[in-house]
Amino acid sequence: MERKDFLKKGFSALGFAAIVPMISCSNNSVDPETTTETTTGGTTTGTCTTTASETEGPFPTKSPASYVLNDITSDRTGNKLTVKITIQNKNNSCAALAGALVDIWHCDAAGNYSEYGGTGMQSTNYTSVHFLRGRQTTDANGLVTFTSIYPGWYSGRAPHIHVHVYNASGKSLLVTQIAFPEATSALVYAQGVYKSHGQADTKNANDNVFSDGVTTELASVTGSVSTSFELTHTVVVSA
């Protein structure tokens, strides 16, 4: 089974957006992007909204406790991306959740994942390497920070980062995904190591995971292709 077929299984057929916004070569920096979309995932309690739960597969980290890393770049090339994720507890008036374990993983600039490959799901064999995967523990402010690269994309999916949050005892609290502002991704994919792979073939609204809305999953991304990018995002769990 091909990766795109795995992702489509159980969903209605969706059309892919084929239009890529024109990007000025002189405008290579971006400001935070907001969304007016609504989401059917997540429920609102008090002053915060529970982040929508999403699928973990098809390429979850096989042994996440083995990769307690701040810099998950390994040998992958691409625009530097600092990932800052804050975990809040809906059951404690949306207070920061300290001591939570946060795993993230995503594909490289060419759309490939480490720990997998050599099959119809992913032809390139990366079964023996572990790039772009890591775990951190939230500080007193509920924050974890990772150093990575801007994710690439693969057919049938909009650009994204996977996130799995556990409490301090290792109990799973939430599996979710982080969506990216489309204008920022288009800017990144028009240059450097990303250019040969081209523009993403799927927008957030046409993505099987994000098509119900990205209100609780869309990150804020700032920065420049000539320097680096910073992603900030809040994930709300029930702990």
N, CA, C and O of each residue as an XYZ file, in Angstrom:
956
protein
N       0.836     -1.191      0.000
C       0.000      0.000      0.000
C       0.872      1.241      0.000
O       1.788      1.349      0.814
N       0.600      2.198     -0.913
C       1.376      3.410     -0.951
C       0.983      4.329      0.187
O      -0.121      4.228      0.722
N       1.893      5.236      0.563
C       1.651      6.131      1.689
C       0.378      6.946      1.487
O      -0.430      7.077      2.406
N       0.199      7.490      0.291
C      -0.980      8.322      0.073
C      -2.265      7.509      0.171
O      -3.294      8.045      0.583
N      -2.232      6.218     -0.200
C      -3.407      5.368     -0.065
C      -3.698      5.087      1.394
O      -4.861      5.046      1.795
N      -2.647      4.891      2.207
C      -2.819      4.682      3.640
C      -3.522      5.883      4.258
O      -4.430      5.725      5.074
N      -3.103      7.082      3.868
C      -3.643      8.298      4.460
C      -5.072      8.551      4.007
O      -5.858      9.153      4.738
N      -5.410      8.100      2.819
C      -6.751      8.324      2.303
C      -7.764      7.302      2.798
O      -8.967      7.558      2.757
N      -7.293      6.136      3.270
C      -8.178      5.056      3.655
C      -9.147      5.508      4.732
O      -8.724      6.055      5.750
N     -10.414      5.295      4.530
C     -11.413      5.662      5.510
C     -11.939      7.073      5.340
O     -12.793      7.505      6.114
N     -11.451      7.806      4.345
C     -11.882      9.170      4.092
C     -12.526      9.228      2.712
O     -12.276      8.374      1.861
N     -13.359     10.246      2.503
C     -13.908     10.493      1.175
C     -12.808     11.048      0.296
O     -11.860     11.668      0.777
N     -12.946     10.818     -0.989
C     -11.925     11.323     -1.908
C     -11.949     12.838     -1.892
O     -13.013     13.456     -1.915
N     -10.777     13.422     -1.851
C     -10.649     14.872     -1.792
C      -9.793     15.348     -2.957
O      -8.815     14.701     -3.330
N     -10.174     16.488     -3.526
C      -9.371     17.055     -4.596
C      -8.184     17.811     -4.051
O      -8.256     18.390     -2.967
N      -7.116     17.812     -4.775
C      -5.911     18.523     -4.359
C      -5.911     19.912     -4.982
O      -6.242     20.069     -6.158
N      -5.546     20.907     -4.204
C      -5.406     22.260     -4.726
C      -4.135     22.340     -5.544
O      -3.065     21.908     -5.115
N      -4.277     22.897     -6.725
C      -3.121     22.896     -7.626
C      -2.510     24.272     -7.805
O      -1.495     24.430     -8.483
N      -3.145     25.279     -7.182
C      -2.647     26.627     -7.390
C      -1.714     27.008     -6.273
O      -2.085     26.909     -5.104
N      -0.514     27.442     -6.595
C       0.480     27.876     -5.617
C       0.579     29.387     -5.681
O       0.747     29.940     -6.768
N       0.478     30.079     -4.542
C       0.554     31.539     -4.575
C       1.890     32.019     -5.104
O       2.931     31.407     -4.861
N       1.842     33.141     -5.841
C       3.065     33.725     -6.354
C       3.781     34.421     -5.213
O       3.160     35.151     -4.440
N       5.092     34.199     -5.101
C       5.879     34.765     -4.024
C       6.928     35.705     -4.614
O       7.667     35.335     -5.527
N       6.980     36.900     -4.091
C       7.990     37.848     -4.546
C       9.355     37.456     -4.024
O       9.507     37.168     -2.836
N      10.345     37.443     -4.889
C      11.690     37.061     -4.481
C      12.264     38.040     -3.474
O      13.136     37.675     -2.685
N      11.788     39.284     -3.489
C      12.314     40.284     -2.577
C      11.661     40.203     -1.200
O      12.161     40.791     -0.241
N      10.543     39.474     -1.096
C       9.831     39.357      0.178
C      10.088     37.984      0.757
O       9.303     37.058      0.547
N      11.190     37.847      1.490
C      11.581     36.525      1.964
C      11.415     36.352      3.460
O      12.015     35.457      4.054
N      10.595     37.211      4.082
C      10.319     37.061      5.504
C       8.818     37.012      5.714
O       8.050     37.481      4.874
N       8.397     36.440      6.846
C       6.980     36.263      7.110
C       6.668     36.681      8.534
O       7.527     36.628      9.414
N       5.440     37.093      8.749
C       4.940     37.425     10.067
C       3.955     36.355     10.503
O       3.542     35.533      9.685
N       3.564     36.347     11.786
C       2.609     35.335     12.246
C       1.337     35.363     11.415
O       0.839     36.432     11.061
N       0.815     34.183     11.108
C      -0.391     34.077     10.304
C      -1.516     33.534     11.165
O      -1.323     32.592     11.934
N      -2.700     34.133     11.033
C      -3.847     33.661     11.794
C      -4.828     32.989     10.852
O      -4.699     33.091      9.632
N      -5.815     32.297     11.424
C      -6.806     31.597     10.617
C      -8.196     31.898     11.131
O      -8.393     32.106     12.328
N      -9.166     31.921     10.220
C     -10.553     32.108     10.617
C     -11.342     30.822     10.454
O     -12.569     30.830     10.544
N     -10.653     29.726     10.217
C     -11.309     28.436     10.054
C     -11.873     27.950     11.385
O     -11.395     28.325     12.456
N     -12.894     27.114     11.295
C     -13.425     26.463     12.483
C     -13.024     25.008     12.459
O     -12.649     24.483     11.411
N     -13.096     24.349     13.604
C     -12.690     22.947     13.674
C     -13.717     22.129     14.423
O     -14.313     22.601     15.391
N     -13.924     20.907     13.976
C     -14.809     19.991     14.690
C     -14.023     19.165     15.683
O     -14.609     18.463     16.508
N     -12.700     19.237     15.615
C     -11.852     18.545     16.573
C     -11.584     19.454     17.750
O     -11.382     20.654     17.566
N     -11.576     18.906     18.968
C     -11.299     19.711     20.144
C     -12.571     20.264     20.753
O     -13.536     20.530     20.036
N     -12.588     20.440     22.049
C     -13.725     20.985     22.756
C     -13.264     22.130     23.630
O     -12.145     22.121     24.142
N     -14.129     23.115     23.799
C     -13.769     24.301     24.555
C     -14.198     24.173     26.006
O     -15.338     23.806     26.291
N     -13.294     24.472     26.916
C     -13.594     24.498     28.341
C     -12.880     25.692     28.949
O     -11.668     25.834     28.788
N     -13.612     26.550     29.645
C     -12.982     27.700     30.258
C     -12.405     28.627     29.205
O     -13.112     29.051     28.290
N     -11.128     28.943     29.329
C     -10.511     29.913     28.434
C      -9.595     29.287     27.388
O      -8.897     30.013     26.680
N      -9.577     27.970     27.271
C      -8.754     27.331     26.246
C      -9.529     26.199     25.592
O     -10.525     25.709     26.124
N      -9.049     25.802     24.440
C      -9.696     24.767     23.647
C      -8.791     23.548     23.540
O      -7.621     23.667     23.177
N      -9.325     22.397     23.850
C      -8.547     21.172     23.729
C      -8.059     21.000     22.295
O      -8.848     21.103     21.355
N      -6.793     20.743     22.126
C      -6.232     20.538     20.794
C      -6.788     19.262     20.174
O      -6.929     18.244     20.851
N      -7.098     19.324     18.895
C      -7.677     18.176     18.197
C      -6.727     16.982     18.209
O      -5.514     17.132     18.060
N      -7.294     15.809     18.388
C      -6.534     14.559     18.349
C      -6.438     14.074     16.913
O      -7.411     14.136     16.161
N      -5.251     13.589     16.534
C      -5.035     13.119     15.166
C      -4.307     11.781     15.165
O      -3.868     11.293     16.206
N      -4.187     11.201     13.983
C      -3.518      9.916     13.841
C      -2.024     10.020     14.129
O      -1.401     11.039     13.828
N      -1.455      8.978     14.706
C      -0.024      8.929     14.995
C       0.772      8.425     13.801
O       1.918      8.824     13.596
N       0.159      7.547     13.017
C       0.875      6.890     11.930
C       0.878      7.700     10.650
O       0.319      8.795     10.602
N       1.512      7.159      9.600
C       2.080      5.806      9.547
C       3.561      5.686      9.938
O       4.144      4.614      9.779
N       4.182      6.762     10.447
C       5.618      6.695     10.732
C       5.988      7.175     12.134
O       6.873      8.020     12.271
N       5.335      6.662     13.181
C       5.681      7.111     14.543
C       7.077      6.668     14.959
O       7.618      5.700     14.424
N       7.655      7.386     15.918
C       8.967      7.012     16.436
C       8.866      5.664     17.147
O       7.991      5.459     17.988
N       9.762      4.759     16.805
C       9.655      3.388     17.322
C      10.072      3.262     18.781
O       9.517      2.445     19.516
N      11.047      4.063     19.207
C      11.507      4.013     20.591
C      11.795      5.434     21.073
O      12.956      5.818     21.217
N      10.738      6.217     21.322
C      10.930      7.651     21.596
C      11.792      7.961     22.813
O      12.478      8.983     22.827
N      11.777      7.110     23.832
C      12.575      7.367     25.032
C      14.072      7.314     24.746
O      14.879      7.781     25.550
N      14.441      6.746     23.600
C      15.857      6.644     23.232
C      16.390      7.916     22.575
O      17.590      8.024     22.321
N      15.510      8.878     22.298
C      15.920     10.064     21.553
C      15.551     11.334     22.305
O      14.820     12.188     21.804
N      16.081     11.434     23.531
C      15.900     12.654     24.325
C      16.895     13.674     23.771
O      18.060     13.703     24.167
N      16.415     14.504     22.852
C      17.269     15.416     22.110
C      16.632     16.788     22.023
O      15.412     16.920     21.926
N      17.478     17.806     22.059
C      17.013     19.149     21.771
C      17.190     19.453     20.289
O      16.278     19.978     19.651
N      18.358     19.127     19.738
C      18.634     19.305     18.316
C      18.377     17.984     17.604
O      19.132     17.027     17.776
N      17.317     17.929     16.806
C      16.926     16.686     16.136
C      17.313     16.687     14.658
O      16.897     15.809     13.903
N      18.115     17.681     14.246
C      18.440     17.847     12.827
C      19.214     16.673     12.243
O      18.941     16.246     11.121
N      20.174     16.151     12.993
C      21.067     15.101     12.504
C      21.772     15.611     11.242
O      22.325     16.711     11.250
N      21.759     14.826     10.159
C      22.465     15.228      8.947
C      21.550     15.865      7.904
O      21.965     16.073      6.763
N      20.323     16.173      8.278
C      19.357     16.702      7.309
C      19.622     18.178      7.018
O      19.962     18.945      7.919
N      19.463     18.564      5.762
C      19.667     19.946      5.347
C      18.330     20.615      5.060
O      17.358     19.967      4.672
N      18.307     21.930      5.262
C      17.094     22.705      5.051
C      17.141     23.965      5.881
O      18.107     24.199      6.607
N      16.101     24.784      5.782
C      16.032     26.002      6.572
C      15.897     25.665      8.053
O      15.033     24.882      8.449
N      16.765     26.268      8.863
C      16.711     26.019     10.300
C      15.356     26.440     10.853
O      14.832     27.500     10.511
N      14.796     25.586     11.720
C      13.506     25.857     12.344
C      13.617     25.580     13.838
O      13.906     24.456     14.247
N      13.386     26.607     14.649
C      13.293     26.425     16.088
C      11.834     26.173     16.432
O      10.968     26.984     16.103
N      11.557     25.057     17.090
C      10.191     24.649     17.417
C       9.954     24.866     18.900
O      10.617     24.252     19.736
N       9.002     25.745     19.232
C       8.654     26.019     20.621
C       7.202     25.649     20.859
O       6.290     26.285     20.330
N       6.999     24.611     21.662
C       5.660     24.105     21.939
C       5.366     24.265     23.420
O       6.149     23.826     24.262
N       4.240     24.890     23.742
C       3.797     25.045     25.122
C       2.618     24.122     25.382
O       1.657     24.102     24.613
N       2.691     23.362     26.459
C       1.617     22.438     26.829
C       0.805     23.052     27.963
O       1.359     23.446     28.989
N      -0.521     23.132     27.774
C      -1.428     23.625     28.795
C      -2.383     22.521     29.229
O      -2.710     21.625     28.451
N      -2.828     22.597     30.490
C      -3.735     21.595     31.052
C      -5.138     22.174     31.169
O      -5.387     23.046     32.001
N      -6.042     21.695     30.344
C      -7.431     22.166     30.363
C      -8.092     21.911     31.710
O      -8.958     22.672     32.141
N      -7.669     20.815     32.384
C      -8.284     20.447     33.663
C      -7.745     21.250     34.845
O      -8.173     21.045     35.980
N      -6.814     22.160     34.584
C      -6.263     23.006     35.640
C      -6.296     24.461     35.189
O      -5.296     25.175     35.257
N      -7.489     24.886     34.720
C      -7.698     26.274     34.290
C      -6.698     26.715     33.228
O      -6.292     27.876     33.182
N      -6.308     25.771     32.378
C      -5.414     26.041     31.252
C      -4.012     26.455     31.690
O      -3.298     27.132     30.950
N      -3.624     26.045     32.892
C      -2.286     26.367     33.388
C      -1.228     25.578     32.632
O      -1.516     24.527     32.060
N      -0.002     26.091     32.633
C       1.107     25.380     32.012
C       1.293     24.017     32.668
O       1.171     23.888     33.886
N       1.585     23.010     31.865
C       1.790     21.655     32.385
C       3.282     21.356     32.413
O       3.890     21.085     31.377
N       3.867     21.408     33.602
C       5.293     21.126     33.760
C       5.521     19.619     33.857
O       4.656     18.881     34.329
N       6.681     19.176     33.410
C       7.059     17.775     33.544
C       6.429     16.835     32.534
O       6.560     15.618     32.665
N       5.744     17.372     31.524
C       5.155     16.531     30.481
C       6.224     16.112     29.473
O       7.153     16.868     29.190
N       6.083     14.919     28.942
C       6.985     14.429     27.906
C       6.380     14.748     26.545
O       5.216     14.448     26.282
N       7.184     15.358     25.691
C       6.697     15.758     24.374
C       7.597     15.159     23.295
O       8.787     15.465     23.230
N       7.027     14.312     22.459
C       7.735     13.739     21.312
C       7.292     14.460     20.050
O       6.106     14.735     19.866
N       8.254     14.766     19.176
C       7.896     15.282     17.858
C       8.654     14.503     16.796
O       9.723     13.953     17.062
N       8.104     14.458     15.608
C       8.795     13.868     14.450
C       8.172     14.423     13.172
O       6.989     14.761     13.135
N       8.990     14.508     12.133
C       8.497     14.996     10.853
C       9.430     14.545      9.738
O      10.513     14.021      9.997
N       9.003     14.751      8.496
C       9.788     14.319      7.340
C      10.875     15.338      7.011
O      10.859     16.464      7.507
N      11.816     14.926      6.170
C      12.887     15.816      5.747
C      12.450     16.646      4.540
O      11.286     16.601      4.143
N      13.369     17.394      3.964
C      13.032     18.298      2.868
C      12.483     17.571      1.643
O      11.744     18.157      0.852
N      12.841     16.297      1.486
C      12.372     15.512      0.346
C      11.104     14.727      0.648
O      10.598     14.012     -0.217
N      10.583     14.853      1.873
C       9.348     14.170      2.231
C       9.529     12.785      2.801
O       8.571     12.014      2.859
N      10.749     12.445      3.230
C      11.018     11.109      3.766
C      11.192     11.120      5.281
O      11.688     12.087      5.860
N      10.769     10.012      5.912
C      10.915      9.833      7.354
C      12.061      8.873      7.665
O      12.318      7.928      6.919
N      12.731      9.128      8.757
C      13.700      8.160      9.263
C      12.963      6.968      9.876
O      11.762      7.036     10.136
N      13.691      5.883     10.103
C      13.201      4.646     10.727
C      12.293      3.810      9.831
O      11.842      2.738     10.235
N      12.022      4.289      8.620
C      11.126      3.570      7.714
C      11.698      3.607      6.298
O      12.677      4.304      6.033
N      11.086      2.858      5.401
C      11.460      2.901      3.996
C      11.692      1.532      3.399
O      11.618      0.511      4.083
N      11.974      1.532      2.108
C      12.188      0.285      1.386
C      10.908     -0.448      1.068
O      10.932     -1.635      0.742
N       9.771      0.259      1.160
C       8.471     -0.356      0.874
C       7.662      0.578     -0.011
O       8.129      1.651     -0.395
N       6.439      0.156     -0.333
C       5.563      0.999     -1.123
C       5.156      2.272     -0.413
O       4.823      3.268     -1.056
N       5.180      2.246      0.917
C       4.838      3.433      1.691
C       5.903      4.522      1.544
O       5.587      5.711      1.510
N       7.162      4.103      1.458
C       8.285      5.036      1.276
C       9.422      4.266      0.627
O       9.999      3.365      1.237
N       9.741      4.616     -0.596
C      10.722      3.831     -1.338
C      12.143      3.999     -0.800
O      12.901      3.031     -0.745
N      12.509      5.228     -0.402
C      13.849      5.450      0.138
C      13.987      4.761      1.487
O      13.148      4.936      2.372
N      15.042      3.983      1.639
C      15.203      3.187      2.860
C      16.017      3.944      3.910
O      17.226      4.132      3.773
N      15.316      4.370      4.962
C      15.968      5.048      6.082
C      15.716      4.295      7.391
O      15.615      4.904      8.456
N      15.616      2.985      7.301
C      15.272      2.187      8.480
C      16.343      2.202      9.559
O      16.040      1.930     10.721
N      17.582      2.512      9.209
C      18.672      2.418     10.188
C      19.100      3.773     10.752
O      20.087      3.847     11.483
N      18.373      4.849     10.423
C      18.727      6.180     10.930
C      17.525      6.800     11.631
O      16.398      6.324     11.494
N      17.781      7.867     12.383
C      16.739      8.378     13.285
C      16.650      9.902     13.266
O      16.421     10.514     14.309
N      16.824     10.521     12.108
C      16.782     11.969     12.025
C      15.374     12.530     12.242
O      14.369     11.852     12.026
N      15.339     13.800     12.679
C      14.108     14.578     12.827
C      13.089     13.918     13.749
O      11.886     13.920     13.492
N      13.619     13.351     14.836
C      12.792     12.756     15.899
C      13.418     13.111     17.238
O      14.639     13.058     17.387
N      12.593     13.473     18.211
C      13.157     13.784     19.508
C      12.113     13.932     20.593
O      10.919     14.069     20.326
N      12.600     13.902     21.833
C      11.749     14.051     23.025
C      12.357     15.087     23.952
O      13.573     15.141     24.136
N      11.489     15.911     24.535
C      11.879     16.861     25.570
C      10.824     16.870     26.669
O       9.686     16.452     26.454
N      11.214     17.355     27.861
C      10.307     17.480     28.999
C       9.988     18.948     29.216
O      10.891     19.785     29.219
N       8.715     19.271     29.398
C       8.323     20.663     29.563
C       8.888     21.262     30.851
O       8.991     20.587     31.875
N       9.251     22.540     30.775
C       9.761     23.245     31.938
C       8.599     23.797     32.773
O       7.446     23.428     32.546
N       8.891     24.669     33.725
C       7.865     25.216     34.612
C       6.811     26.018     33.856
O       5.697     26.205     34.343
N       7.166     26.485     32.674
C       6.228     27.245     31.842
C       5.502     26.368     30.821
O       4.784     26.874     29.959
N       5.696     25.047     30.924
C       5.057     24.123     29.992
C       5.701     24.103     28.621
O       5.097     23.627     27.659
N       6.919     24.614     28.518
C       7.573     24.806     27.223
C       8.629     23.750     26.925
O       9.406     23.364     27.799
N       8.644     23.293     25.684
C       9.762     22.509     25.153
C      10.267     23.215     23.905
O       9.500     23.862     23.193
N      11.570     23.084     23.646
C      12.180     23.723     22.478
C      13.040     22.713     21.734
O      13.868     22.023     22.329
N      12.835     22.638     20.433
C      13.625     21.761     19.574
C      14.282     22.580     18.467
O      13.735     23.589     18.022
N      15.450     22.140     18.032
C      16.096     22.697     16.851
C      15.959     21.686     15.726
O      16.335     20.524     15.879
N      15.423     22.125     14.600
C      15.183     21.197     13.496
C      15.329     21.941     12.170
O      15.973     22.989     12.112
N      14.739     21.405     11.116
C      14.636     22.090      9.832
C      13.164     22.206      9.464
O      12.327     21.463      9.978
N      12.859     23.124      8.589
C      11.492     23.264      8.099
C      11.103     21.969      7.382
O      11.819     21.536      6.479
N       9.981     21.340      7.766
C       9.613     20.066      7.134
C       9.314     20.212      5.653
O       8.837     21.254      5.202
N       9.596     19.170      4.911
C       9.163     19.100      3.527
C       7.731     18.595      3.459
O       6.969     18.744      4.414
N       7.373     18.009      2.354
C       6.013     17.496      2.189
C       6.071     16.227      1.355
O       7.074     15.944      0.699
N       4.983     15.468      1.388
C       4.846     14.313      0.505
C       3.421     14.263     -0.011
O       2.517     14.846      0.586
N       3.222     13.576     -1.106
C       1.959     13.611     -1.828
C       0.779     13.200     -0.953
O       0.821     12.180     -0.265
N      -0.263     14.008     -0.994
C      -1.475     13.711     -0.240
C      -1.548     14.346      1.126
O      -2.590     14.277      1.779
N      -0.441     14.980      1.592
C      -0.426     15.616      2.910
C       0.114     17.041      2.819
O       1.069     17.326      2.097
N      -0.530     17.917      3.573
C       0.013     19.252      3.761
C       1.202     19.167      4.714
O       1.292     18.209      5.481
N       2.106     20.122      4.691
C       3.242     20.107      5.623
C       2.772     20.029      7.072
O       1.778     20.654      7.441
N       3.494     19.255      7.899
C       3.040     19.054      9.269
C       4.156     18.501     10.145
O       5.159     17.982      9.655
N       3.954     18.625     11.453
C       4.794     17.994     12.458
C       3.888     17.157     13.358
O       2.814     17.605     13.759
N       4.327     15.946     13.668
C       3.593     15.086     14.592
C       4.005     15.384     16.030
O       5.174     15.654     16.302
N       3.041     15.335     16.948
C       3.313     15.579     18.364
C       2.581     14.531     19.205
O       1.402     14.254     18.984
N       3.301     13.954     20.173
C       2.686     13.033     21.129
C       3.051     13.527     22.524
O       4.229     13.666     22.852
N       2.033     13.791     23.342
C       2.243     14.328     24.687
C       1.867     13.270     25.723
O       0.803     12.657     25.647
N       2.768     13.067     26.701
C       2.538     12.147     27.814
C       2.661     12.932     29.129
O       3.297     13.984     29.175
N       2.051     12.412     30.186
C       2.313     13.025     31.483
C       3.654     12.523     32.011
O       4.321     11.721     31.357
N       4.050     12.993     33.195
C       5.367     12.656     33.728
C       5.527     11.168     33.999
O       6.646     10.659     34.062
N       4.403     10.470     34.161
C       4.443      9.025     34.427
C       4.425      8.202     33.154
O       4.487      6.974     33.205
N       4.340      8.869     32.010
C       4.342      8.154     30.732
C       2.976      7.816     30.190
O       2.872      7.090     29.202
N       1.908      8.327     30.816
C       0.551      8.079     30.308
C       0.291      8.986     29.112
O       0.530     10.192     29.180
N      -0.196      8.412     28.022
C      -0.481      9.192     26.822
C      -1.634     10.161     27.077
O      -2.695      9.759     27.554
N      -1.421     11.431     26.759
C      -2.445     12.453     26.929
C      -3.054     12.898     25.608
O      -4.248     13.188     25.539
N      -2.243     12.956     24.562
C      -2.748     13.428     23.280
C      -1.762     13.143     22.168
O      -0.554     13.316     22.336
N      -2.275     12.708     21.040
C      -1.511     12.644     19.791
C      -2.146     13.655     18.849
O      -3.355     13.614     18.617
N      -1.350     14.555     18.310
C      -1.892     15.575     17.427
C      -0.882     15.890     16.335
O       0.169     15.254     16.249
N      -1.200     16.867     15.505
C      -0.287     17.307     14.454
C      -0.319     18.826     14.363
O      -1.334     19.451     14.670
N       0.782     19.412     13.944
C       0.889     20.855     13.790
C       0.863     21.203     12.309
O       1.636     20.657     11.522
N      -0.023     22.105     11.936
C      -0.130     22.576     10.552
C       0.696     23.849     10.368
O       0.991     24.558     11.331
N       1.063     24.125      9.118
C       1.894     25.285      8.802
C       1.125     26.301      7.959
O       0.264     25.920      7.166
N       1.432     27.600      8.126
C       0.856     28.616      7.236
C       1.285     28.351      5.798
O       2.472     28.181      5.521
N       0.325     28.317      4.893
C       0.622     27.908      3.521
C       1.540     28.890      2.789
O       2.378     28.475      1.988
N       1.386     30.178      3.058
C       2.237     31.162      2.389
C       3.697     30.991      2.795
O       4.601     31.175      1.981
N       3.919     30.636      4.063
C       5.290     30.422      4.530
C       5.897     29.201      3.861
O       7.046     29.238      3.421
N       5.131     28.120      3.782
C       5.628     26.901      3.144
C       5.943     27.153      1.673
O       6.964     26.683      1.171
N       5.083     27.884      0.983
C       5.331     28.187     -0.431
C       6.629     28.967     -0.597
O       7.377     28.744     -1.550
N       6.893     29.876      0.329
C       8.119     30.658      0.290
C       9.346     29.762      0.458
O      10.322     29.884     -0.282
N       9.283     28.862      1.436
C      10.400     27.957      1.710
C      10.639     27.006      0.544
O      11.781     26.785      0.144
N       9.565     26.446      0.000
C       9.695     25.417     -1.024
C      10.127     25.966     -2.379
O      10.384     25.198     -3.306
N      10.208     27.289     -2.500
C      10.640     27.899     -3.763
C      12.145     28.082     -3.847
O      12.652     28.591     -4.846
N      12.868     27.671     -2.803
C      14.305     27.927     -2.795
C      15.081     26.775     -2.148
O      14.525     25.876     -1.517
N      16.403     26.862     -2.346
C      17.311     25.945     -1.666
C      17.072     24.469     -1.927
O      16.686     24.069     -3.026
N      17.310     23.662     -0.888
C      17.211     22.219     -0.999
C      15.788     21.762     -1.276
O      15.584     20.638     -1.735
N      14.808     22.603     -1.009
C      13.402     22.249     -1.210
C      12.956     22.417     -2.666
O      11.988     21.793     -3.100
N      13.665     23.259     -3.410
C      13.193     23.676     -4.726
C      13.010     22.509     -5.689
O      12.053     22.492     -6.463
N      13.911     21.539     -5.650
C      13.816     20.419     -6.595
C      12.593     19.541     -6.335
O      12.119     18.845     -7.233
N      12.087     19.578     -5.108
C      10.897     18.788     -4.765
C       9.619     19.518     -5.147
O       8.559     18.902     -5.255
N       9.712     20.813     -5.350
C       8.564     21.592     -5.784
C       7.621     21.983     -4.654
O       7.902     21.770     -3.475
N       6.492     22.564     -5.057
C       5.497     23.026     -4.090
C       4.597     21.884     -3.614
O       4.343     20.930     -4.350
N       4.124     21.996     -2.381
C       3.235     20.979     -1.818
C       1.991     20.822     -2.679
O       1.434     21.813     -3.153
N       1.552     19.585     -2.885
C       0.391     19.344     -3.747
C      -0.930     19.352     -2.976
O      -1.990     19.149     -3.567
N      -0.875     19.586     -1.663
C      -2.085     19.536     -0.842
C      -2.123     20.712      0.127
O      -1.162     20.951      0.858
N      -3.219     21.437      0.133
C      -3.425     22.527      1.071
C      -4.076     22.009      2.354
O      -4.611     20.901      2.387
N      -4.023     22.809      3.388
C      -4.609     22.384      4.660
C      -6.083     21.999      4.520
O      -6.531     21.019      5.116
N      -6.833     22.767      3.735
C      -8.264     22.514      3.586
C      -8.561     21.221      2.837
O      -9.657     20.675      2.962
N      -7.595     20.721      2.056
C      -7.776     19.486      1.291
C      -7.078     18.297      1.915
O      -7.122     17.191      1.376
N      -6.433     18.519      3.051
C      -5.662     17.478      3.717
C      -6.596     16.566      4.503
O      -7.528     17.041      5.151
N      -6.350     15.259      4.450
C      -7.218     14.307      5.146
C      -7.236     14.500      6.655
O      -8.226     14.173      7.310
N      -6.151     15.028      7.213
C      -6.076     15.261      8.650
C      -6.627     16.633      9.025
O      -7.359     16.761     10.007
N      -6.283     17.652      8.254
C      -6.623     19.024      8.612
C      -7.894     19.559      7.964
O      -8.272     20.703      8.219
N      -8.567     18.760      7.129
C      -9.686     19.282      6.348
C     -10.872     19.713      7.204
O     -11.729     20.455      6.725
N     -10.945     19.265      8.472
C     -12.039     19.695      9.339
C     -11.707     20.984     10.075
O     -12.474     21.430     10.928
N     -10.568     21.582      9.747
C     -10.185     22.849     10.339
C      -8.889     22.752     11.109
O      -8.547     21.690     11.628
N      -8.165     23.859     11.185
C      -6.864     23.863     11.853
C      -6.797     24.899     12.970
O      -5.710     25.344     13.340
N      -7.959     25.285     13.510
C      -7.992     26.304     14.545
C      -7.084     25.974     15.713
O      -6.398     26.858     16.227
N      -7.064     24.723     16.142
C      -6.237     24.328     17.289
C      -4.891     23.752     16.877
O      -4.113     23.330     17.733
N      -4.604     23.728     15.571
C      -3.401     23.056     15.093
C      -2.478     23.918     14.238
O      -1.372     23.490     13.907
N      -2.907     25.113     13.878
C      -2.097     25.962     13.012
C      -1.069     26.726     13.832
O      -1.420     27.475     14.744
N       0.193     26.533     13.502
C       1.283     27.191     14.215
C       1.477     28.623     13.732
O       1.037     29.001     12.646
N       2.140     29.399     14.561
C       2.646     30.705     14.154
C       4.107     30.521     13.764
O       4.897     29.979     14.537
N       4.465     30.973     12.566
C       5.831     30.823     12.073
C       6.346     32.176     11.628
O       5.719     32.845     10.807
N       7.487     32.579     12.166
C       8.126     33.836     11.780
C       9.555     33.546     11.321
O      10.120     32.495     11.625
N      10.122     34.495     10.589
C      11.504     34.327     10.169
C      11.721     34.641      8.717
O      10.900     35.309      8.088
N      12.838     34.156      8.172
C      13.247     34.479      6.817
C      14.032     33.324      6.221
O      14.750     32.622      6.934
N      13.897     33.124      4.914
C      14.648     32.071      4.242
C      16.135     32.379      4.217
O      16.951     31.482      4.012
N      16.493     33.641      4.424
C      17.899     34.011      4.427
C      18.545     33.827      5.794
O      19.769     33.885      5.916
N      17.723     33.604      6.829
C      18.259     33.375      8.177
C      17.715     32.071      8.731
O      18.325     31.018      8.548
N      16.574     32.128      9.405
C      15.972     30.934      9.990
C      14.525     31.229     10.340
O      14.063     32.362     10.206
N      13.811     30.202     10.791
C      12.416     30.350     11.165
C      12.211     29.908     12.608
O      12.970     29.099     13.141
N      11.161     30.459     13.230
C      10.762     30.034     14.566
C       9.270     29.710     14.569
O       8.444     30.518     14.144
N       8.946     28.530     15.050
C       7.565     28.082     15.174
C       7.155     28.148     16.633
O       7.873     27.650     17.500
N       6.017     28.751     16.914
C       5.451     28.727     18.260
C       4.047     28.165     18.203
O       3.271     28.497     17.306
N       3.721     27.312     19.163
C       2.426     26.648     19.134
C       2.060     26.199     20.541
O       2.925     25.806     21.323
N       0.775     26.261     20.853
C       0.280     25.793     22.147
C      -0.593     24.569     21.948
O      -1.490     24.568     21.105
N      -0.334     23.538     22.715
C      -1.129     22.307     22.695
C      -1.832     22.189     24.030
O      -1.196     22.234     25.083
N      -3.160     22.037     23.986
C      -3.957     21.933     25.205
C      -4.404     20.481     25.392
O      -5.023     19.889     24.507
N      -4.080     19.922     26.559
C      -4.416     18.532     26.871
C      -5.271     18.475     28.125
O      -5.405     19.472     28.833
N      -5.846     17.323     28.401
C      -6.564     17.083     29.650
C      -5.719     16.156     30.493
O      -5.620     14.964     30.205
N      -5.109     16.697     31.537
C      -4.178     15.924     32.362
C      -4.687     15.821     33.797
O      -4.036     15.205     34.640
